[in-house]
């Protein structure tokens, strides 16, 4: 089911401790500051947990009204469209102005019966949110490949590896230079790409020595980084760490010219995406395609490309 981040003031921890088992019994996973280990960089940990969640449950009481951290978390949620915010007001506390446009659930007390009924309502709301989000992203790609069109030969070799390793449907990949993964005719390019990056499970950035001369690649990778989408810099054509754009320069890259890195990429994708490994996977055939990818990535960028420049 859903991963729920609970935003609350520490004085209201008893409410959270009573509510968490009720939501866990529905199959949901709960994230909050209560799971932080000693010595953790709590601001970074909490931010990462929140942005990796499906829903943020806001417990707003008289205590919360005196908090600075909780309203800041609400601000992050409201700037992240894919996150649902479920406000719960406890008692006669006034609804804060920054969520007055949202439907909030108000409970008169925190008795066991009240929290039990609240848990049922929250579960129903969470299920509706997940259904709506699934409907909105249906047909969106799981893998988004950011690249310049002149590097089409490298991209085709990468696609050969993906198609050999995974059960791939046409809608699973967006690659603007290679059919059948190109954009539909008539689409607003920037809007469609931005929306697909938001919903992608991973963005693969093919980076050669002159890739950043393309404003679109910088736009796509910056959009992925800003929305906390898993972003993988894949270096080719002699590129090194210095050719990774600033926003993701601290991200660990892989070198497509190295067969071991290519195999690692496929293994990482298997672990971190919903793509399924092919039941008829032929390891020797896959090894052959990986060798072709490494060879293509070792050559001069764009030497074999026939598409228009990116």
C-alpha positions as CSV (number, residue, x, y, z in Angstrom):
1,X,0.0,0.0,0.0
2,X,1.1,3.6,0.7
3,X,4.2,5.0,2.4
4,X,3.0,7.7,4.8
5,X,5.1,10.4,6.3
6,X,3.7,11.9,9.5
7,X,4.4,15.6,10.1
8,X,3.7,16.6,13.8
9,X,5.0,18.5,16.8
10,X,7.0,16.3,19.2
11,X,4.5,17.1,22.0
12,X,1.9,15.2,20.0
13,X,3.9,12.0,19.8
14,X,1.3,10.1,21.9
15,X,-1.3,10.7,19.1
16,X,1.1,9.5,16.5
17,X,2.0,6.4,18.4
18,X,-1.6,5.5,18.8
19,X,-2.5,6.1,15.2
20,X,0.5,4.4,13.5
21,X,-0.6,0.8,14.4
22,X,-4.0,1.5,13.0
23,X,-2.6,2.5,9.6
24,X,0.0,-0.3,9.6
25,X,-2.8,-2.8,10.1
26,X,-4.1,-1.6,6.7
27,X,-0.8,-2.4,5.1
28,X,0.7,1.1,5.0
29,X,4.3,1.9,5.9
30,X,4.9,4.8,8.3
31,X,7.8,7.2,8.2
32,X,8.5,9.8,10.9
33,X,11.2,11.1,13.1
34,X,10.7,8.2,15.4
35,X,12.6,5.9,13.0
36,X,15.7,8.0,12.9
37,X,18.9,6.3,14.3
38,X,21.2,8.1,16.8
39,X,23.6,10.3,15.0
40,X,21.5,10.8,11.9
41,X,21.5,14.1,10.0
42,X,17.9,14.5,10.9
43,X,17.0,17.4,8.5
44,X,18.3,15.5,5.5
45,X,16.9,12.2,6.6
46,X,13.4,13.6,7.2
47,X,13.4,15.5,3.9
48,X,14.4,12.4,2.0
49,X,11.8,10.3,3.8
50,X,9.1,12.8,3.1
51,X,9.9,13.1,-0.6
52,X,10.0,9.4,-1.0
53,X,6.6,8.9,0.5
54,X,3.2,8.7,-1.2
55,X,1.2,10.7,1.4
56,X,2.0,13.2,4.2
57,X,-0.3,13.0,7.2
58,X,-0.4,16.3,9.0
59,X,-1.4,16.3,12.7
60,X,-2.3,19.9,13.6
61,X,-2.9,20.8,17.2
62,X,-2.4,23.8,19.4
63,X,1.2,22.6,19.8
64,X,1.7,22.6,16.1
65,X,0.6,26.1,15.7
66,X,3.8,27.1,17.6
67,X,6.0,25.1,15.4
68,X,8.2,26.4,12.6
69,X,9.4,23.0,11.3
70,X,5.9,21.5,10.6
71,X,4.7,24.5,8.4
72,X,8.0,24.2,6.5
73,X,7.3,20.6,5.8
74,X,3.8,21.5,4.6
75,X,5.4,24.0,2.2
76,X,7.6,21.3,0.7
77,X,4.6,19.0,0.3
78,X,2.5,21.7,-1.4
79,X,5.3,22.3,-3.9
80,X,5.5,18.6,-4.7
81,X,2.4,17.8,-6.8
82,X,2.6,14.0,-6.5
83,X,2.5,14.1,-2.7
84,X,-1.0,14.1,-1.1
85,X,-1.4,16.1,2.1
86,X,-4.0,14.8,4.6
87,X,-4.6,17.4,7.3
88,X,-6.1,16.2,10.7
89,X,-7.1,19.0,13.1
90,X,-7.4,18.0,16.7
91,X,-9.9,19.9,18.9
92,X,-11.0,23.5,18.2
93,X,-7.7,24.6,16.8
94,X,-8.0,27.1,13.9
95,X,-7.1,25.8,10.4
96,X,-3.9,27.4,9.2
97,X,-4.2,29.7,6.2
98,X,-1.8,27.7,4.0
99,X,-4.1,24.7,4.0
100,X,-7.5,26.4,4.0
101,X,-8.1,25.3,0.5
102,X,-7.9,21.6,1.5
103,X,-10.5,19.4,3.0
104,X,-9.4,18.6,6.5
105,X,-10.5,16.0,9.0
106,X,-11.3,17.4,12.4
107,X,-11.5,15.1,15.5
108,X,-12.9,16.3,18.9
109,X,-10.5,14.2,21.0
110,X,-7.9,11.5,20.8
111,X,-9.8,8.6,22.4
112,X,-9.3,5.1,21.1
113,X,-12.7,5.1,19.4
114,X,-12.1,8.5,17.7
115,X,-8.7,7.4,16.4
116,X,-10.0,4.1,15.2
117,X,-12.7,5.9,13.1
118,X,-10.0,8.4,11.9
119,X,-7.8,5.5,10.8
120,X,-10.6,4.1,8.6
121,X,-11.3,7.5,7.0
122,X,-7.6,8.0,6.3
123,X,-7.2,4.6,4.8
124,X,-10.1,5.3,2.4
125,X,-8.6,8.7,1.4
126,X,-5.2,7.2,0.8
127,X,-6.6,4.5,-1.4
128,X,-8.4,7.1,-3.5
129,X,-5.2,9.1,-3.8
130,X,-3.3,6.1,-5.0
131,X,-6.0,5.2,-7.5
132,X,-6.1,8.8,-8.8
133,X,-2.3,9.0,-9.1
134,X,-2.1,5.6,-10.9
135,X,-4.8,6.8,-13.4
136,X,-2.9,10.0,-14.0
137,X,0.4,8.3,-14.7
138,X,-0.9,5.3,-16.7
139,X,1.0,5.1,-19.9
140,X,3.9,7.2,-18.6
141,X,7.4,5.8,-19.1
142,X,9.2,4.1,-16.3
143,X,12.6,4.9,-17.8
144,X,13.4,8.3,-19.3
145,X,16.6,8.5,-21.4
146,X,18.0,12.0,-21.7
147,X,20.5,12.4,-24.5
148,X,21.5,14.3,-27.6
149,X,20.2,12.9,-30.9
150,X,23.7,12.7,-32.3
151,X,24.5,10.0,-29.7
152,X,21.7,7.8,-31.1
153,X,24.1,4.9,-31.8
154,X,24.9,4.7,-28.0
155,X,21.3,5.0,-27.1
156,X,20.3,2.2,-29.5
157,X,22.9,-0.1,-28.0
158,X,21.6,0.7,-24.5
159,X,18.0,0.0,-25.6
160,X,19.1,-3.3,-27.1
161,X,20.5,-4.2,-23.6
162,X,17.3,-3.1,-21.8
163,X,15.0,-5.0,-24.2
164,X,17.1,-8.1,-23.8
165,X,17.2,-7.9,-20.0
166,X,13.6,-6.7,-19.2
167,X,10.0,-7.3,-20.3
168,X,9.6,-3.9,-22.1
169,X,6.4,-2.4,-23.4
170,X,6.5,0.6,-25.7
171,X,5.1,2.9,-23.0
172,X,7.9,1.8,-20.5
173,X,10.6,4.0,-22.1
174,X,10.8,7.5,-23.4
175,X,13.6,8.1,-25.8
176,X,13.1,11.0,-28.2
177,X,15.4,9.8,-31.0
178,X,14.5,6.1,-31.3
179,X,11.2,4.6,-32.4
180,X,8.9,3.3,-31.0
181,X,9.9,5.3,-27.9
182,X,9.6,8.8,-29.4
183,X,7.0,11.5,-28.4
184,X,3.6,11.3,-30.0
185,X,3.1,13.7,-32.9
186,X,1.5,17.0,-31.9
187,X,2.7,17.0,-28.3
188,X,4.0,20.1,-26.5
189,X,7.5,18.9,-26.1
190,X,8.6,20.8,-23.0
191,X,5.3,20.1,-21.1
192,X,5.2,16.4,-22.0
193,X,8.8,15.8,-21.1
194,X,8.6,17.6,-17.8
195,X,5.5,15.6,-16.9
196,X,7.1,12.3,-17.9
197,X,10.2,13.0,-15.9
198,X,8.1,13.7,-12.9
199,X,6.4,10.3,-13.1
200,X,9.5,8.3,-14.3
201,X,11.1,5.8,-11.9
202,X,14.5,6.6,-13.2
203,X,16.2,9.1,-15.6
204,X,19.2,7.9,-17.5
205,X,21.5,10.7,-18.7
206,X,23.8,9.8,-21.6
207,X,26.7,12.2,-21.2
208,X,29.6,12.6,-23.7
209,X,32.2,15.4,-23.8
210,X,29.9,17.9,-25.5
211,X,26.5,16.8,-24.2
212,X,26.0,19.9,-22.1
213,X,26.0,22.0,-25.2
214,X,22.4,20.9,-25.5
215,X,20.1,23.0,-23.4
216,X,17.4,20.2,-23.5
217,X,19.7,17.7,-21.7
218,X,20.5,20.2,-19.0
219,X,16.7,21.0,-18.7
220,X,15.8,17.3,-18.4
221,X,18.5,16.4,-15.9
222,X,17.8,19.6,-13.8
223,X,14.1,18.7,-13.8
224,X,14.8,15.2,-12.6
225,X,17.2,16.4,-9.9
226,X,14.8,19.1,-8.7
227,X,12.0,16.6,-8.3
228,X,14.1,13.9,-6.6
229,X,13.7,11.4,-9.4
230,X,16.4,8.7,-9.3
231,X,18.9,10.1,-11.8
232,X,21.8,8.1,-13.3
233,X,24.7,9.8,-15.1
234,X,26.0,7.4,-17.8
235,X,29.4,8.6,-19.2
236,X,30.4,7.7,-22.7
237,X,32.7,9.0,-25.5
238,X,35.6,9.9,-23.2
239,X,33.4,11.9,-20.8
240,X,34.5,12.0,-17.1
241,X,33.1,13.4,-13.8
242,X,33.8,17.0,-15.0
243,X,31.2,16.5,-17.8
244,X,28.3,15.8,-15.3
245,X,26.2,19.0,-14.8
246,X,26.4,20.8,-11.5
247,X,23.1,19.8,-10.0
248,X,23.9,16.0,-10.1
249,X,27.7,16.2,-10.1
250,X,27.8,14.5,-6.7
251,X,25.9,11.6,-8.1
252,X,27.8,8.4,-8.6
253,X,28.2,7.8,-12.4
254,X,28.7,4.6,-14.5
255,X,30.9,4.3,-17.5
256,X,29.1,2.7,-20.4
257,X,32.5,1.9,-22.0
258,X,33.0,-0.6,-19.2
259,X,31.1,-3.9,-19.5
260,X,31.0,-4.3,-15.7
261,X,29.3,-0.9,-15.3
262,X,26.8,-1.8,-18.0
263,X,25.9,-5.0,-16.1
264,X,25.7,-3.0,-12.9
265,X,23.2,-0.6,-14.5
266,X,20.9,-3.5,-15.5
267,X,21.1,-5.0,-12.0
268,X,20.4,-1.6,-10.4
269,X,17.4,-1.1,-12.6
270,X,16.1,-4.5,-11.7
271,X,16.3,-3.6,-8.0
272,X,15.0,0.0,-8.1
273,X,12.3,-0.1,-10.8
274,X,9.2,-2.1,-11.3
275,X,10.5,-3.6,-14.6
276,X,10.5,-7.4,-14.6
277,X,13.4,-9.5,-15.9
278,X,12.6,-11.5,-19.0
279,X,11.7,-15.1,-18.3
280,X,13.6,-16.1,-21.4
281,X,16.7,-14.1,-20.6
282,X,19.7,-15.5,-22.5
283,X,22.9,-14.5,-20.7
284,X,25.2,-15.1,-23.7
285,X,23.0,-12.9,-25.9
286,X,22.9,-10.3,-23.2
287,X,26.7,-10.4,-22.8
288,X,27.0,-9.8,-26.5
289,X,24.7,-6.8,-26.4
290,X,26.6,-5.4,-23.5
291,X,29.9,-5.7,-25.4
292,X,28.3,-3.8,-28.3
293,X,27.1,-1.0,-25.9
294,X,30.6,-0.7,-24.4
295,X,32.1,-0.5,-27.9
296,X,29.6,2.1,-29.0
297,X,30.3,4.1,-25.8
298,X,34.1,4.0,-26.3
299,X,34.0,5.6,-29.7
300,X,33.9,9.2,-30.8
301,X,30.6,10.8,-29.8
302,X,28.1,10.8,-32.6
303,X,30.5,9.2,-35.1
304,X,27.9,6.7,-36.3
305,X,24.8,8.8,-35.7
306,X,22.5,9.5,-38.5
307,X,19.8,11.5,-36.7
308,X,19.6,15.3,-36.7
309,X,21.8,17.1,-34.1
310,X,20.4,17.5,-30.6
